[in-house]
Amino acid sequence: MPHMPASAALRRFRVIDLTQVRAGPTCCRQLADWGADVVQVQMPEHMRGDDTLGGQDGSDYQYTHRNKRSITLNLKEPEGIETLKRLIATADVVVENFRPDVKFRLGIDYASLAADHPGLVYASISGFGQTGPLAGRPGFDQIAQGMGGLMSVTGQPGDGPMRVGIPIADLCAGIFAAQGILVALLEREDSGRGQWLHTSLLESMVYMMDFQTSRYLIDGEVGAQAGNFHPTSIPTGVYKARDGYMNIAVFGSKIWERFCNILGAPEWIDDPRFHDKPSRSVHREALNAEINLRLAAQDRAHWIRAFNDGGVACGLISDMREMLEEPQIRHLGMVKEVVSARLGPQRMVGQPVQLERTPSAIVRSAPRRGEHTEEILTELGLAPEDLSRMKATGVY
């Protein structure tokens, strides 16, 4: 089956995906969902390592590698490397997440490839960066969460550090790399030249610390765990109504006044313990206890309606089933359908950005390892006898 672009936006670009695990594949999925011809290069079946995404038929693998084609090449064989270079010569983008030294040893680093392919955009994703004292270390999401500061501000005070419940370092590094690739492709339209871009799990976490880094760098404050409550804006956090928990967000003096009135406590507006943000911070435990006492009089549905109608943000805390059945999320159409030839109909979440004329789409389920090898090699001009020889000698 020839390449089926998911969208018109990126259909003119070919991307060679030399990545594995999650950060790199996430980067390439971002491009594939808008129509780029992403060719996933994997080692042959008999040489593959552990499937860290739960196996090719697992839901994680299916979600991460949708809209791609797959080719197998034995990069330990000279002909495998030469075939890869031949494939790269047809491409606009290469994405890799080898250990920093591996690409140089294989002769597929940016400088080597750009000598013959000056328009190439080359993206590298690593654990800690391409150079520096930790560049050679293996990088994993939770390690980056810890070293990047995230775990120090996550969790209940006094309970020790807590990881976030998703692989946020992997995901952010992949998304940032995709953004960098798009910037490089735009710049190439002016200069005619590609470039090397690189990011890492660690850099993505440092960036995602956002206001926590500015609190330290500008104000000298070291953020700490605040549990389910916002560290500086009070009351913003998890509160308990009669039938369960919900989130309430109160930012600014006007919203604080609305909140007090809706809750039936207008006297709090002038109470010296609560009338401004610094005072509420000092007396946060007393305030939260008072809030929960009043909320216990009604169910969540009552309060969510009352607060939102009154201009105070409030919402349920949903599990996966509840979240995907939320009418607003269903209205936004984020769950897409695709049919896998071997696994049947599948549903998965699509992109969170809606473009009016060039929307993303999921048109191809994740490929089997090497499913498109002969198709792609034929596109490169290899004859049937070449394919037979390469297969017999273990090149793919």
Secondary structure, 3 states (H helix, E strand, C coil): CCCCCCCCCCCCCEEEEECCCCHHHHHHHHHHCCCCEEEEEECCHHHCCCCCCCCCCCHHHHHHCCCEEEEECCCCCHHHHHHHHHHHCCCCEEEECCCCCHHHHHCCCHHHHHCCCCCCEEEEEECCCCCCCCCCCCCCHHHHHHHCCHHHHCCCCCCCCCCCCCCHHHHHHHHHHHHHHHHHHHHHHHHCCCCEEEEEHHHHHHHHCCHHHHHHHHHCCCCCCCCCCCCCCCCEEEEEECCEEEEEECCCHHHHHHHHHHCCCHHHHCCCCCCCHHHHHHCHHHHHHHHHHHHCCCCHHHHHHHHHHCCCEEEECCCHHHHHHCHHHHHHCCEEEEEECCCEEEEEECCCCCCCCCCCCCCCCCCCCCCCHHHHHHHCCCCHHHHHHHHHCCCC
